[in-house]
Amino acid sequence: MTTKDNKSLVRHLVEEGFNKSNLAAIDELLADNFIDHKPLPGLPPLPPSPAGFKQLATMFRTAFPDLLYTIEDMVADGDKVVIRYSACGTNTGELVGMPLQVNKLPSLGLICSALPMTGSSNGGIAMIISVYCNN
């Protein structure tokens, strides 16, 4: 795949998988051997697999039904894509047993992800490594 194709794949994951909660798109876009290297502080451990990634997306959509991710920057080099994005949503429910913290969350934070495409069995995203920053 070209660098342009890789960037398009990552953009599609954010738009469909995160913003529209399209779990079928997550299945389509992640490699069968996908590994998620981003433990979230305060949340129970999830399998570092496509199934765990879908659980995470569902948990956040349940707690923040209007959650919207915006890609602020995207840089690609070969089979690696790094994105910086912000997220905003209204916290209307608990997040895996943690009670409602705030009603409105104007900025969920910034995340930088590296997504190498090589080594994937179906041409999808093989790995995500994220860094979370709160405002």
Secondary structure, DSSP 8 states (H G I E B T S, - for coil): --HHHHHHHHHHIIIIIIIS--HHHHHHHEEEEEEEE---TTS----SSHHHHHHHHHHHHHH-TT-EEEEEEEEEETTEEEEEEEEEEE--S-BTTB----SEEEEEEEEEEE---TT-SSSSEEEEEEEEE--
